[in-house]
Structures are given as C-alpha cells and as structure tokens.
Amino acid sequence: MADDEIKLSDREFDRIRERIYKDAGISLGDAKRVLVASRLNKIVRAKGLDSFDAYVDFLDRGASREDRQVFINALTTNLTRFYREDHHFDHLVQYVGQLMARPNPLKANGKPRLRIWSAGCSTGQEPYTIAMALMGKYPQLKNWDFRILGTDVDTQVVETAARGVYSVNDLEGLSDKQAAMFERPTADTIRVPDHLRRLMTFKPLNLMGKWPVKGPFDAIFCRNVTIYFDKATQTRIFERFAALLNEGSYLYIGHSESMKAEELGFCLEGKTIYRRLAVQQTGMQQRMSA
C-alpha cells in the first residue's frame, strides 16, 4: 500500500459491503478487500476526506445521485470481449433461424419482430456480437423490426458501448471473417458500423431497481453478472427475466452461473442455456403475484 493511501479497517469494509449490496445487489467477499481499498482510495481523497468512514457517511447523508453512481461504478467489474462463450451465439443463430421460419411471426410496426436484451452489457462487446452474428447469417433481418437493448449499472461503460469504438487489440482471437465486420478509422482503433449500431439502444439500468423495459423478449443475455449477487438476489433476478420472456425463448447466463430451472419456469437446454417454459401457475409465479 502506498504511503498516501487511506487504510481500510474491518468495520469500514463492512460498511462499504452493506452499502454496495443495498445499492446494486453486489455481494463482496473478504477476498475483495484489497480491490475495494484500491478502487475507492482515489475517490475518497478527491473528496478531501480522511477515512472510508467519512466517505460512507457522505454517501449516506449528502451525496448527489452522481456521487452515488461513481461509488457503484468503482465497484463493478467489467470483463468482456467479442464472441465470449461463442457457443451461446451459435445457439442464438440457430434459434433465430427457427423463429424466422415460422409462418406467423410476432409483428411490430407491420414487420416481423425480434427483441434481445443484453443485461449487463458492459462496454458493448456482447450486444454488438449478437448483432454481428445474426446479421452476418441473416441479412434479411434488415427487413424486420429487430432491436437489441443493452443495459448496465455502470454508466461509464454504457457510454463506451454507445460509441462503438474499440482498440484494435479487441480483434485478438477473432476469425478473419469476424474481424472484417469492423471499420478501421485509425491504425489503432476499430468501430462498429452504423448499420449495426442502429439496432442498439443503450441505457443505464440497475437490476435492483425498476426495469423500464418493454417485453416480451425473444432472448436475454445476462452472463457473468449474477455471480456478484447472493442466491436470494439471483433468484429474484431470474424470476423477473422469466416474466419478460416469450414462451420458448431463451436466457443465456455465464459459464460459472446456474439456477434451479424448473422452479423458475425454465428448462436447461444446453451449457448455461435455459428455455422459457409454457406459462403456468407455478410456485414461482405465485411468489411474483403475492
């Protein structure tokens, strides 16, 4: 620890853990203590405060909405890349092909309708991968009412996602065909082309609060997000996703995440791929309507 860094006591760490759990549902284990101290030290010193206790007092009593968001942004983790866990995108392409083959697809604005939500979109690589995978396979989707919603609790990463500009290093691991879908404004940057960006809507959204989103969705991606929540919070989130999914549509979660599928109205159909079952008055729905 640098000499000018403020030390984090056990009690202060507990207060911070309680605060971030209340604000964003994030459950911080003991192993995160060094990370918390590192990420918050600069913020605490910039406020002219001399302790983490004083910072939590500030958040509790006089902080603006922006100050509270800075706290949340500092303690969120944003690890992502294009085509991460690519078996999900392979499955999505196959599933959307089945939707397109239906004789009477759902319609919006007089066109066949397709809605996908990337919940926890981070800096945007996931929703843009969805767009590239689907438009690359089915260019006729340009004639559909096809929209992708990307949301994240971290307002800074949402802004990055909306710009759609990345380092050329983000092409590492991609095939030549995948890499060719990007524009190259400079030698060091890549940009998502406009026809894909137009499919997107990016918004800040805290999964612990209200969800001002319109369903139903044909697919929801929420990958490597609920690992930061406790089991009770995970269950509430999955229940809410179930209520926004069409019957037979899919929820994609992270490789280290799982759920009690049948209790929540799903069945496991592939590695971390869950299909929404027919709507019935299950125990899950009874809890939601109580």
Secondary structure, 3 states (H helix, E strand, C coil): CCCCCCCCCHHHHHHHHHHHHHHHCCCCCHHHHHHHHHHHHHHHHHCCCCCHHHHHHHHHHCCCHHHHHHHHHHHCCCCCCCCCCCHHHHHHHHHHHHHHCCCCCCEECCEEEEEEEEECCCCCHHHHHHHHHHHHHCHHHHHCEEEEEEEECCHHHHHHHHHCEEEHHHHCCCCHHHHCCCEEEECCEEECCHHHHCCEEEEECCCCCCCCCCCCEEEEEECCCHHHCCHHHHHHHHHHHHHHEEEEEEEEECCCCCCCCHHHCEEEEECCEEEECCCCCCHHHHHHHC
